[in-house]
C-alpha cells in the first residue's frame, strides 16, 4: 500500500527517447509496427496478498482498462506474495515472455531498482505503481500522494483527539521499512503528529506490512504504557486493524485508530466505532491511469504528468479521509467503492442503522 511520493523515474524526454526506438512497440518507433503495439504484452506485478486490494481490485481493474484501450494486448499478472526475490523472478519471466512494458508495485523499493535497470536494458518501459523506486529511474510513476496520505490521517486523528480533549500520547504504526511509499506516509504522519502537542510514545516500522507483527508490537506497548495511549496512527488498514485487535485482546478500551486503503474490513470497523478513519483512494483511478500510461508508452507516446518529483514525470491523485461522519456518502454512496450490502452484514447492521446506511 504509498503505502508518501518519492519518484525514481528518468526525465521524461530522455527516458522515452531511449525507450522509443525498440521497446515501445510503437508505430512511431524504429523496428516496431502498429501491429506490435496492438498486440503488446503488459506485465502487472503486484507486491503481496496481505492487502486484499491487489487481487480484488487493482488487477481486475487494470486488466479491464487495458482490454478497453487495447483489445489485442495481453496482461501478464503476477503477485509476489511479499517476497522480493520472487518478484525479481517474476520480472525476469515476463521479460522472457516478451513484455513491452512493466507496471510494478515493488515489494522492496530498493531491490526493485535492479528490475528497472534490467527492463530498460531491453528497451522495456517501467511504470512504478503506488510505491516509488528511489534507486532507479522508471519511466513514469502513478500513485495517490503518499506523503499527503500520512499527513491527512495524522491530522485527522490529532484534530479528533483535541476536540475530545484527550489526554496521553500517540503510538505510531508505520508500514514496511523496505517500502518507499511507507516511508513517505511515515514522513507525512510525523508532519502532523510532531507539532501536535501530543507525545509520540513509540513508533514501529512493520516488516512486510504484516498485521500479526503490528499486533504483537501494539500489545507490547499496551503493557508498557497502559492508559497513557490516547490514539494510534496506523499507516494502513491492516496495521490499523491489528492495533484494534491488540486492544481488544488486552481487554482494554480501543482508542481512536487510523487506517488507509478503505478496505471492507476497515469500513466495517468504522461503522462499528472500532476504527476512527481510513483513506479513500479509489483504486479504479490509479489502475486505469497506469493502464493508460502503459498503453501510451508501448506506442512510443509520452504519458501526461501532473507532477514532477525527483525528476520523475508522475501522475499523483489526492485522496479523501473517511470517518463515520462521511462514510455513507464517500464509500457507500453512488459511485462509492463499497456497497451497503457488503458492509452492513448482521454483525454491523446496528452501526449501519445508526449512520442511516441502507
N, C-alpha and C positions, 0 to 999 in steps of 0.2 A: 500497500500500500502505500503522495510524495511529493508518507507514506506519506518551504520545503520546496529553491529551484536552481540548483547548480547545473550549468549546461556545459556539456563537453562535446560539442559538435564542431565541425570545421566551419570556417567562414563560408557563408552560403555560396558565394560566387566561386571561390577557389575549390571547395569540395565538389560542387556539382560539375565544375569544369573537368575535374579528374574523372568523375563518375560517368559523365555523358558519353564519352567515346565508346565504351564497351558494355558497361554493366547495366545500363538503364533500360535496355530493350526498347529503345525509343526509335520512332520513325525519323527522329531528328539526329540520331546517334550513328556515328560511323560503325559499320559492321552489324547494325541492327536493322530490323524491319518493323513496320507497324504490326505485322502478324506476331512478332515476338512479344510486344507489349500486350497484345490482346490475349495472349496465352501464357502470361508470366506466372511463375510460382513465387508466392509471397509467404515468407515464414513469419509466424506469430509465436514468439517464445515467451511464455509467462513463468513467473518465479515459484509459485507454491500453491498448495491446496488448503493451507491453513486458513487463508482468506477465501471464503466461498465465492467471492465475486468473479474470479477468473474463469471458473468452469460454468457458472450460471449466467454470467452477463458479458464479460469482456470478449471471450472467444466467439460466442454466438453472434453478438452484435457486430464484431469486426468482420466475420465471415459474411453476414448478410449484406453489409455495406459494400464489401469487395465484390460480391455477386452482382449487386446493383450497378457498380461502377465498371466492372469488367467481367462479363459473363463467362468468358473463357479462361479467366485466371483461376489458379488453384491455391488455396491457403493450406500451408503446412503448419498445423498447430501442434505445439509441444508444451508440456508443463514439466518443470524441473523438480518439483516436489521439494523445494528449499535446498537443493543440492547444487552448489556452484559447479562442481566437476561435471555433473550430469548435464548442466546447461551448456557447458563447453562442448560436450559430446554431441548434444542436440544441434548446436550451431554448425559443427563440422558435418553432421549428417544432412542438414538442409542445404548446405553449400554443395555437398556432393550430389544432391538431387537436382541441382540447378536453380536454386532460389536466386531471384534477381533483386530482392530487397528483403531485409530482415527488420521486423519490428520486435524489439526486445525490452522486457521489463526485467532488469537483472536481479538475480539472487544476491550477488555480491558485486557492488558497483565498481570496485577496483579490479576484480578478476575479469569483469566483462570488457575491460579495455582490450584484452587480447582478442576477444571476439570481434570487436570493431576493426582492429588492425587486420585480422585475418580476412574478414569480409571485404574490406576496402582494397586489400591487395589483389583481390579477384574482381575488382570493379563492381562490387555489390554494395548498394546503398544501405545504410543503417539508420533506423529511426529509434531513438531512445523513447520509451513509453512509460509514463508515470514516475519512473525513477531515473535520474540522470546518471551519466557515466563520466565522472570528472577527469579521469586519467587518459582519456582518448577523445578524439573529435568525431562524434557521429555526424550524420548529415542533417538531422533535424531532431527536434525534441517536442513531444506533445504531452501535456500534463495539466492538471489543476495546479495552482500556485501553492506548493507545499509549505513554504515558509509562512505564507498568509494563513494557511490552514492552522498551523501551530499557533499563530498569534490569535486567530479567531476563537479556537476552542479554549485557549488560556484566558483570554479577556472575558469571554462569556462566563467562565467559571468564577473569575475574580469579581466581576460585577455582581453575580448572584450571591457570592459569599458576603460581599459588602452590604448588599441590600438586606440580607438576612442577619446582619451584624454577627457573623460567625466569629468564633474565637479559635485560635490554634494555627496550625501550619498546613502546608500542602505537600503531598507526595507526588512525584513526577515519574511516570512510567513511559519511557521512550521506546522507540522501535529498535530494529536491529542495527548494531554498530557497523555492519557491512553494507548498509543501505544508505546511499547518499541522500535519498529523499527523506529518510528518517532523521538524518542529521539536520536537514532544513526545517522539518517540523519541530525538532528539538530547539533549534535557534528561535523559531517563531514563538514557541511556548515561553522560553526564557524572556523574550521581549515583553511579554505580558505579566509573567509571574514575578520576575526580579524586582521591578519597581512598585509592586502592588501593595507592599506593606505586610503581606503575609510571608512568614518564614518558610523557605524551602527546606523541609525537614530532611529529605533524602531523595535521590533520583537513581534510576536504574535503566541501563540500556539492555533491552530484552533480546537475547540471541535468537535470530531467526524469526522474530515476532511471535514466538511460541507462547500461547496463553498459559500453559502449565507453568512455565518458568516465571512469567509475570505474577501468577497467583502465588507461587511459593515465596517470591520476594515480598509481595504486599503482606502476606501472612506474617513474615518476619518483622515487618515494620509495625504491624498492629501490636505485636507482642512488645516491641521496643517503645513505641510512642503512646500506646493506649488511647486515651481520649483526647490526645492533642491533635489528631488528624481532622482538619476542617473540610478537606476536599482532596480529590485525586484527579490530577490531569494526566490522562492516558492518551497515547498517540493514535490509537485506532480502536475499533470496536472489539477486537479480540482481546487486547490488553485491558480495555475498559471492563469488558465482561469478566475478565479474570479478577480484576480488582473488586467488583461487586461480589463475586463468588467467595473471595477471601474473607470479606467482612461477614458474609452470611455463615460461612463455615466456622468463624470465630464466635458466632452468636452476638455480634456487635451491630449497632445501627449502621446502615450504609450511608456514608456522607455523599454529597454530590460528586459524581464521577463523569468524566468526559469520554468522548469517543470520536470516531472518524470513519466514514465509509457508508453510513446509513444501511448497514446490514439488517436483515429481517429480525434477527435476534435482538439487535440493539433497539430497533423500533419498538419491539415488544417490551423491552426493559424500560424504555422511556414512557410508554403508555402506562406501565405498572408503577412508575415512580422510582425504579431502581437505578436508572442511569439518567444523568442530568441532560446531556446533549450528545449530538453526533454531528457529522458534517455531510450534507447532501452534495454530492458531486456526481451528477448523472453520468454513469459510465457510457451511456449512449453517445454523449458529446465527445469524449476523448477517443472512444473506439472508432467512431465514424471519422473523426479528424485524422486519426492515424491511418485509416484506410485511404482517405483522400490523399494524404501526403505520400503514401506508398505508391498509389496509382500514378501520381504526378512524377515521382522520381523514376519509376520504370519507363516512363515515356520521355525522360530527359527534361522534364519541366521542373520549375523551382516552386516548392510549396510556399504558400503565403504565411509569413511570420507576423505576429503582433508584438513580439518582444525579442530582444537580443540579450542573452545572458551568457557571460563568459565567452563572448564572441560566437555564440551559437544561435542560429536562427531558431526561434521557438514559438510555439503556439500555446499560450497559457490561458486557463479559464478560471473564473472566480467562483468559489463555492458558496454555500449557504449554511449557516448554523441552524440546527434543528433542535427544538426543545418541545416540551408539552404544549407550549403556547402556540406553536405553528406547525406541529407535525401533521395535523389534519389537512392542512392546505398544501404544505410543501412536499410531503412524501406520499400522502394518501388522496390528494385532490386530483382533479383532472390533469392527466399527463404526468402524474407522480410516479416515482419509481416502484412503489409498492401498492398493493390493493388491500382494502379493508378486510376482505375475506382471508387474506394471508396473515394479517396481523392479529385480527380480533378472533382468535380461537377461544375455546371455552375458558382457558386459564386467564386470558386477557380481556374477556368480554366486559367485565365491570369497569376496567380502566377506559376502554373504548367508549362505553356508555357515558362515563363521566366527562369525556372530552367531546362528546357529540359525534363520534365516529360511527358510521353505519355501513 
